[in-house]
Amino acid sequence: MTRIDLTGLDVRPSQVWGGVRLVPLVRAEPVPGLRLHREVYGGFGAVDLPDRTTYTSYVPHGFVADWTGSGSAPVPGAGRESAAFGTRLGGGGDDESPDCVPVRRIHRMAKRRRDKDGRAEARLRFLPLHLALEGYLALHFGGPSIVWDEWSREAVRHGLSPRAEAAYAGWSVPGLTEALQIFEVHPGQCGLLLYVADALAAAFVVPHPDDYRLLHPTLVEDLYGELVHQYAYYGGPVPEFTARIRDGAGGIRTLADLRAAAREQERAWAVAHDGLMARDLLETSYAFERVRRTGPFDLHRFLPPFERGGAEQHIGELITDRKGRTAYLKTFRLSENQIRKGYLLRRLADCDWHLGRSAEALGTSYTEVVRRVRSAGLDPLLNAHVVAQRLREDRES
């Protein structure tokens, strides 16, 4: 599997609010045997990962995949810790305790549920979008595999740790909250494609229409990239979907004729949408990593090829059936800086983190590679003294 397969999902005419365009995705039949529901966390989360590292972010909720198809109530999660919010000086012990931001300790990005007797249940809890973002942050996280002189001791010992990326909550993206509030949910709707300034910002798919109705409000709590926020802030209104039915040869004489003409307009819009607006998402070849097998379904996360050239690129996660068809999908659009960083890290890793060979592979100079490393925010990984000496030698030659 290298591409996203949306077989069984059909688009409906878009709905527009300012610069936000929402394209409904509907299924003729729900995906049998899989349901999704939400666990509300409502705060910051610290996720313990198998490699003894910790992923920390705003984690408003988790999703629970139930492949019995029952969609029953969630199981209560673990306990809470607290982190101090603000600073103040206090006197005696009678003072009120300070306000706190709850920090939930979470074990792993995806974890099989167990009953009170320790037996595995037909449920899998995972953290939507964070599963994909952690995969991007872990890209060559270990840093240099060979102790070249140009890399600092910290780079060799700790790799890219700590590594951080910025994102915006949905409620801070101008116009998104209002668009989701007035959005008309279609019969059979199981997802949507979200555009900002007619650039694809995110895709969201679930297996059942009832799941979508419950999870639709979570879109305003999702994380969105810097590019999406900029497009929403600076972009203008986009044109709405309109259909013109002309009275051609033969005319429209009955309601059946009118209905057929309207459906033809919808089909024409769907073909145009699939061929243009969502082309990059559907035609890109991704690197998929299977995270867990959930009964007859597989949970994956994926990374794009990090190709330069301006095409949109997404990371994300999905659940597929045995035929590779998508039951669940959630994506995050990368910014140009994030794409360049992924491209650079892969080139460095392919050349065993040797800056000279990396420069040859990129068709550029040693000086330019150092500039790219610094502009990617990896400057602390470099041994400043050795790099400065090599740059002087490069200029003299």
URSULKA-V646619 format. One record per residue. N is the residue number from 0. PSI is psi as a letter, one per 20 degrees, with the letter a starting at -180 (NA if undefined). BURIAL is b if it has 16 or more other ideal C-beta (glycine too) atoms within 10 Angstrom, else e. Layout:
n = (N;N)
psi = (PSI;PSI)
burial = (BURIAL;BURIAL)
//
This chain:
n = (0;1;2;3;4;5;6;7;8;9;10;11;12;13;14;15;16;17;18;19;20;21;22;23;24;25;26;27;28;29;30;31;32;33;34;35;36;37;38;39;40;41;42;43;44;45;46;47;48;49;50;51;52;53;54;55;56;57;58;59;60;61;62;63;64;65;66;67;68;69;70;71;72;73;74;75;76;77;78;79;80;81;82;83;84;85;86;87;88;89;90;91;92;93;94;95;96;97;98;99;100;101;102;103;104;105;106;107;108;109;110;111;112;113;114;115;116;117;118;119;120;121;122;123;124;125;126;127;128;129;130;131;132;133;134;135;136;137;138;139;140;141;142;143;144;145;146;147;148;149;150;151;152;153;154;155;156;157;158;159;160;161;162;163;164;165;166;167;168;169;170;171;172;173;174;175;176;177;178;179;180;181;182;183;184;185;186;187;188;189;190;191;192;193;194;195;196;197;198;199;200;201;202;203;204;205;206;207;208;209;210;211;212;213;214;215;216;217;218;219;220;221;222;223;224;225;226;227;228;229;230;231;232;233;234;235;236;237;238;239;240;241;242;243;244;245;246;247;248;249;250;251;252;253;254;255;256;257;258;259;260;261;262;263;264;265;266;267;268;269;270;271;272;273;274;275;276;277;278;279;280;281;282;283;284;285;286;287;288;289;290;291;292;293;294;295;296;297;298;299;300;301;302;303;304;305;306;307;308;309;310;311;312;313;314;315;316;317;318;319;320;321;322;323;324;325;326;327;328;329;330;331;332;333;334;335;336;337;338;339;340;341;342;343;344;345;346;347;348;349;350;351;352;353;354;355;356;357;358;359;360;361;362;363;364;365;366;367;368;369;370;371;372;373;374;375;376;377;378;379;380;381;382;383;384;385;386;387;388;389;390;391;392;393;394;395;396)
psi = (p;i;r;p;o;k;p;i;p;q;q;r;q;r;q;p;o;c;j;p;p;p;o;q;p;q;q;h;p;q;o;q;j;p;q;q;r;q;p;p;g;k;b;q;q;o;p;p;q;h;j;j;r;p;p;p;r;o;n;h;r;q;q;o;p;o;j;i;j;h;k;r;q;q;p;q;a;a;a;q;r;q;q;p;o;a;p;q;p;r;d;a;i;i;q;q;q;q;q;q;o;p;o;p;p;p;o;q;h;p;p;p;q;q;a;i;j;j;q;p;r;l;q;p;p;r;o;p;g;h;g;g;h;h;h;g;h;i;o;l;h;i;b;p;i;q;m;q;h;i;q;r;h;h;g;h;g;i;c;j;p;q;p;q;q;q;r;p;q;h;i;i;o;p;i;g;g;g;g;h;h;j;p;o;p;q;p;j;p;j;a;q;p;p;q;p;k;k;p;o;h;q;q;p;p;r;h;q;h;h;g;g;h;h;i;g;i;i;h;i;i;r;p;q;r;h;g;g;g;g;g;h;g;i;q;r;q;q;q;r;p;q;p;o;o;q;n;b;p;h;r;o;h;r;h;h;g;g;g;g;h;g;h;h;g;g;g;g;h;g;g;h;g;h;i;f;h;j;g;h;g;h;i;q;p;q;o;q;o;p;g;q;p;n;c;j;q;p;p;q;q;q;q;r;i;l;q;q;j;i;q;q;p;q;r;a;q;q;p;q;a;i;j;j;q;p;h;q;p;p;r;p;p;q;r;h;h;h;g;h;g;g;g;g;h;h;g;g;h;h;k;k;k;o;h;g;h;h;g;g;h;i;k;a;r;g;g;h;g;g;g;h;g;g;h;j;j;j;h;i;i;q;o;h;g;g;g;g;g;h;h;g;h;h;h;h;NA)
burial = (e;e;e;b;b;b;e;b;b;e;b;b;b;b;b;b;b;b;b;b;b;b;b;b;b;b;b;e;e;b;b;e;b;b;b;b;b;b;e;e;b;e;b;b;b;e;b;e;e;e;e;e;b;e;b;e;b;e;b;b;b;b;b;b;b;b;b;e;b;e;b;e;e;b;e;e;e;e;e;e;e;e;e;e;e;e;e;e;e;e;e;e;e;e;e;e;e;e;e;e;e;e;b;b;e;b;e;b;b;b;e;e;b;e;e;e;e;e;e;e;e;e;b;b;b;b;b;b;b;b;b;b;b;b;b;b;b;b;b;b;e;e;b;b;e;e;e;b;e;b;b;b;e;e;b;b;e;e;b;b;e;e;b;e;b;e;b;b;e;b;e;e;b;b;b;b;e;e;b;b;e;e;b;e;e;b;e;b;b;b;b;b;b;b;b;b;b;b;b;b;b;b;b;b;b;b;b;b;b;e;b;b;e;b;b;b;e;b;b;b;b;b;b;b;b;b;b;b;b;e;b;b;e;e;b;e;e;b;e;e;e;e;e;e;e;e;e;e;e;e;e;e;e;e;e;e;e;e;e;e;b;e;e;e;e;e;e;e;b;e;e;e;b;e;e;e;b;b;e;b;b;e;e;b;e;b;e;b;e;e;b;b;e;b;e;e;b;b;b;b;b;b;b;b;e;b;e;e;e;e;e;b;b;b;b;b;b;b;b;b;b;e;e;e;e;b;b;b;b;b;b;b;b;b;b;e;b;b;b;b;b;b;b;b;b;e;b;b;b;e;b;e;b;e;b;e;e;b;b;e;e;b;e;e;e;b;e;e;b;b;e;b;b;e;e;b;e;b;e;e;b;b;b;e;e;e;b;e;e;b;e;e;e;e;e;e;e)
//
